[in-house]
Structure formats: structure tokens, C-alpha cells
Amino acid sequence: MVKVDEGNTPPYITSQGIIYQRESDESNPVKERYILEKFTEKTNSYHERIRMFCKTDYTVSKMQADSHQSFLEIFIFPLAFNSLRFEKFHTDEFFKSIANSFFDGASFNFSLEEGYERKLVLSLGFNTIQNSTTCLTIRPMKKGNMIDKGTIVELHANGALKFIFPLIEFSPLKPPSYYKNSETLEFILDKYCPEREVTSRSYGASDLRYPNFPGTRMEREENDFSSFINCIDGAEIVMTILFIGNIYRNILNENAGNGREIFGLRARGENLWRKFLFFDDPSYTEALREFNLPININSDVEIPTFVKGNFFEIDFESHYSILEMTKLVLEGMGLPGPTSIDLWNILKNRIKRFDKESE
């Protein structure tokens, strides 16, 4: 016996342009307009459910609004939408298990290269969880900052997940300490904000620290790039999606073992105007040499465009599904070419930096 589940987006049309309807033990062509309209209503209802799920209305603080803080929103849902339920969702047992999953962090085993094997325990500082009729909301709460919108995760009773997190930004002229010796950043600065010799108005003792003759020094050129453009740390995006994505997959394996591995993926970037993804990696540098800097010209970006319920398909059965999901999101945010970065090498270097920070 072959069982075909009912579809969510009818009508379905044959190669001959005919729409069939099942009636008892027969399949007959549809001729009534009323039936076609009912099919369309079902499709529109399905798309509307996806649209409503892919919304967030968390308020940002005034400081975040004034600084044009950028955020990334990720939406993941089982296919077909609303086809999955966590049976124990409203139990204390489920509530505590989800809290432990996020509060304790996620553990991963990596064999990134020969001779380098690492068990990594990641934590985003989650320490707060609250319940509602349809979802659990998990987030970190810091005593010194309870106002700013931070990382927020929503796990829904229908098996869907959405999370939002602020992106780490920095000026190319004032990078974090771990990027100060970045060859990629040096290439970007030399190309778009080259150094020039500046003559000082005075010839005081303070000028002796410069290697040139007294009264001159080297400064980066002041232009649009130095004044308005910011970097978004792509490696931190990789780590955040890896962390939350793996916890989600573990929750599904433990609570929804019903053979559903295909999920829909949507994402949205907010406040990306005049910013670009930055990776400290030779593959990224080479892409910049060929394609130039991928500065976003739009403030908000939908991945893919949110029309008619469209989405990317993610197979959670695949061992590399989280990395594949991450790359789809990064491409949508503006990589210079779909194969322009070595995501595995970026992840490896970020983990090695994590090791140094943990020492």
C-alpha cells in the first residue's frame, strides 16, 4: 500500500494542464469554479500561517535604535507546517529539559584536521525561560543590562523554532583585539582607506614617537568608508547558529522521533545598510580581490524573499545540515559569490580562538 499525505498548497496540475479531484474510488477532472476557489483558499491559509510565524515584534532599546544595531532572525519549521507536535510540551518534564538544554550549553566533538580533535562546550549565557500557550521563550538576562534586546529563542509547540540575536559590529579602523593583525582587514583598509602622510601643526615632543621626521605621521584617509562603513563579524554568526541549531536538532531527536527530517528555513537581517560581512580568512580575501566589498545597500534583507510561503529546505538527517543552513543565511546577507568562503576553515579558526580565550 502506498499512502500519499494530503498536500498543503493545492491545486496540483498535471502535465496536460488538468486538475483532478478524488471522488470515492475515482479521480475526476475539476470543472467547478467553487472547488478551485476552495483549493486556493487552502493554499492562501497555509502561506498565511507561515507568514504569521515569521514575525517578531520585540522592542529595541533607545540606545540600540539610535546606534542602528543590526539583528538576524532565523525561522525553522517542520514540513508540512503545523504537521508536528511536541506531545509533552505542556508538562514540567519538558519545560525543565528544554531549560537544561539551553542553560547548560551545547557540547560538540570536532575533528577539524589531523591531530586536532576538540570537544567544545558552547554557551550563550541563557538563564531565563518562560512559558506561554504556544511556545517557550529562552534568553539570557544580565543584571547590568535588562533593557537591550539580546538573543531570544522561541520553541513552539508545533515543533517550529525561531531565534533572533544582535550581530557583532565594529569599525574597520577600530577592530576587536583578535582582529588587529588580520591580513584580510589590512587588505580592506589599504584598498578602501589607504594611509597618507599628515603634517602636524606643532613640532612638540609627542611627535618624536613617529618614525618619520618630526611633525609628520601616517593616518588612514578620511572618506565614506572610514566614516560610515561597519563590519559584521561573520564568524560569530556561524558560532551562534551552530550552537542553537544543534540544541534544536537534539530536542527534535529526543521529542519528535517520527521520521521527519525535512524542515523549512527562512531568515531576515535587520539594519544591514552600510555594513558588510567580515571573515578573517584567505578565501574571503581572494573573493574581495575579484568581486570587491559586499556592502549592503538595503536595510532589511529576507532570505529567501518572503512571498507565497517560500523557504529553503533543510535536511536535518544530514550531518552537515547546520553548516549548510548557516551558509544559506550568509549568502543571503551578501557574500561576494556563493562559494567565496571556506566556512569549515573559518569555523576551525574560530574554535581555536575559543580555545585561547578559555585558557
N, C-alpha and C positions, 0 to 999 in steps of 0.2 A: 504493500500500500504506500502510495506517495501522498503526503499531506502538504498542501500549499497554504501558508498562512495568508490571511486577508491583508491586502495592501492598504497603505495609508494615503496614497496620492492618486486615486483614480481620476478619470478613466484611463484604461490601458488600451492602446490601439494596435491592431495587427499591421503587418507589413502591407496588407491590402487596404488599409485605411478603415477597417471595420472594428466597432466596439461591441463586444459580446457581453451578455448578462446570463448568469446561471439561473435556470428555472427548472426545479425538480431535477430530473436526470438529463436535461438538455442545456445546450449553450446556444442562445438565440441572439441575433443582432439587435442592438438597441435602436429603436426608432422614435421613442417618445422624448420630447424635449424636457419634460419634467424629470425623467430619470437622469438625463445628462446633467441637469442643474443640481440634482441631489449629489451626484458624483463630485461636481465642482465644489459644492458646499463642504463636503468631507475633506477634500484637499485643502481648501482655504482654512478650515478649522485646524487641521494638522500643522500647517505653516504658522498659524497664529499662536499655537501652543509653544512652538519653538521660539517664535519672536518674543513672546512674553517671558520665557525663561532667560533669554539672552539680554536681560536688562538689569542694571544695578542703579540704585538711587542713593548710595551712601554720600553723605555731605562731606566736603573737604573743609579744612580749617581755613581761616582768612590768610594765614601765612602761606599755606600750600597753594591757595588760589592766586595770591599776589606773585608767587615765585613760578607760577605755571608748572607746578610739579606734574610730571608725566606718570601715567599708570598703565598697567597691562591687565586686561581682563581675559580669562580663559573659561570657555564653556564646553563641557564634555557631557554627552548624554547617550544612553543606550539606543540602539536602533532595533525596532522602531521606537519612536519617542513615547514615553509612558508605558513601555512594554515590560518593565522590570519593577519589582517592589522588594524592599527590604522587609521581610516578614516580621523581624523583631525590632523594627525601627522605634516603636514607642515603649520599649522596655528599658529598665535600668541597666540591664546587662549590656545592651547595645550602646547605650549612652556612655557608659564607663569604658567600654572597649574602644570607642572612637576617641574619647578623651585621651586614653593611654597611647593610642597610635600617634596622635599629633604631639602630645606633651613630651613623650619620651624621645621623639625624633625618629629618623629612619636610618636603618643600617644597610649598607651596600658592600658587596665584595667586588673589587675591581682587579683585573689583571691587565693593566694598561700597556705593559710592554714586558719583555723578558727580564726577569729579575726584579720586577716592581709589582708586587701584589699588595693590595691595601684593603683593609676593612674600614670603611668610612662611616662614621655616625654623624648625621647632619641634624641640625635643629634650628628652627626659625624663631624660637622663643615662645611658641604657643603655650598659653597658660589659662585661657578663658574659653569656656564652651557654654552655649545656651540653647535652649530647645524652643521650637515652635511646632505648629501642627504639621508643617510640610518639610521642615529642614532643621539641621543642626548647624549652628554658626560657631566657627572656631577662629580665634585670633589671639595675638599676643597683646598683653596690656602692661605697659610700663608705668611705674609710679611717677616718673618725671614727665611723662607725656601721655595723657589720656584723651587728648583732643584731636590730634592729627589722624587722618585716615591712613591706616597701615595695611598690613597683609590680612585679608579676610577670606575665609573659606566657608562655603555653604555646601553641605552634603544633604541631598534631597531624598525624600522617602522613595521616589521613583527611580533611584539609582543614579541620578544625574549629579554632576559636580560643577560648581563654578567658584573661581577664586580670582581675587584682584590683589595686586601688590604694587607699591610705588617703585619706580625704576631709579637706579642709582645713576646720577648725572654728575658731570664735572666739566669744568672749563679745560680745554686743551692746554692752556697756559698754567693751570693750577691743578695738575693731576694728583690722584692719591699717591702715597709714598711708594706703593708697589708698582706703579707705572712710571716712575721718574726716569728710569733707564730704559724705557721701552723704545726699541728701534722703530716700531710701527708709528708710535706717536712722534718720534723725531722726524720721520719721513713726512708725516702730515704737516707738522709745523714748518719744516723747511720749504715745503711746496706752497702752502697757503698763507703762511705768516713768517716769511724769511727774516733773518736777523739783519740789522743795519747799524751802522756806526752813528752814535749820537754824541754830540758835543755838549758838555756841561757848561752852565753859565759861570760857575765858580771853579777854582782850582784848589779846593781845600784838601786837607789831609785824607779825607774819606775817599778821594778819587784814587789814592795810591793802591787800593785793593784791585783795581782793574789792570789787566796785563798790558794794555795799550799805554800810549803816552798820556801824561796827566791831563784830565779834562775831557776824556772821551771814554765811551763804554759801548758795549753791544746790547741792543734791545730788539725784541721782536717788533715787526712792523704793526702799526695800528691800522686795522681795516675791518671790514664787515666780519671776517672770520674771527678775529681776536675779540671783537666787541659783542657779537651776538650768537655765535655758534657754540653748542654744547655737545659733549659726548654722552652716550648712554652705554653703560657697561654691559656688553653682551654676555660676558662670562657669568655675571650674577644672574641674568635671566635664565641661562642654561641650568645653573645650580638650583634655582627656585622651582622651576618646572620639574626638574628631576626629582627633587625632594617630595613635592606634593603629588606628582604623578605616580610615583612608586607607592606611596602610602595609599592612594586611591585604589591602585591595582590590587594591593594586598587586601584591602577591605572588600573588594569585589570577590576575590578568590575565597575569602572566609565566609561571606554572607550571601553570595549570589552565584553559587556553583551550578548554574543551569545551562552551561554551554554557550552563553552569549559573549562573544569576543569583539564584535564589530561595534564601534561607537562613532558618533558624530563629533566633530571638533569645530568650534568657532572661537575667534579671538577678536579683541578690539584694543587698539592702542590709543591713549588719550594724551593730548598736549605734546605731540611729537614735532610740531613745527620748529624749524631751525635747529633740529637735533639729528644726530646720526648714530647708528650702532657702531660701537668700537670694540675691536678684538685685537689683543696683543699677540699676533700670530703671523708668521711669514706668508701663509696662504692669503690672508686678508690684505697684507701689504701689496702682494703681487696683483690682487684684484683692483686695488686702488690705482696702481700704476697704469692699468689698462682701461679702467672704466671711470676713474675719478671718484670723488667723495659722494656717498649716497645721502645727501642731506634731504630730510623730509620737507616737502612743500605743502603738506596737509597737516592740520592739527590732529584730526582723528582718522584712524585707519581701521577698516573692517577686514577680517581675514577669515574666509573669503567675503566678498560683498554680501551683506545680509539681505538678500532678496529671495522670495519664494522658498524659504526654508532651506537654502543650500548650505552645504557643510563639506568638510573634508572627512573621509573615512579613516579611522584608526583601528588597527587590528591589535588588541591587547594580548593576543596569543603570541605575538612576535616579541622576542627578547629585546629588540631594539625599538619597540613601539614608542617609548617615551622620548628617545632621541629623535626619532622621525617626526614626532609631534612638535618637538622643540624647533626643528629646522623649518617646518612649515610656518610656524609663527614668526621666526626670524626673517624668513624670506618675505613674508607679508609686511614686515616692518621696514624693509628697504635694504636688503643685501645687494652689493654690486655684482649681480649674477647669481643664478640659482645654485651653482656648485662652487661658489667663491671661497668658502671657508672649510677648513678641516676641523669639523666640530669635535671629533674624537680627540684630536691633539689639544684643542682648547680646553676640553674637559680634563684631560690628563694634567695640563699645566695648572689649571685652577685647583685641582686636588692636591698637587704638590705644594702650591701656595698655602692651601688649607693646613697641610702638614706643618709648614714652617710657623704659621700663625698659632698652632696648637702647642708648639714646643715651649 
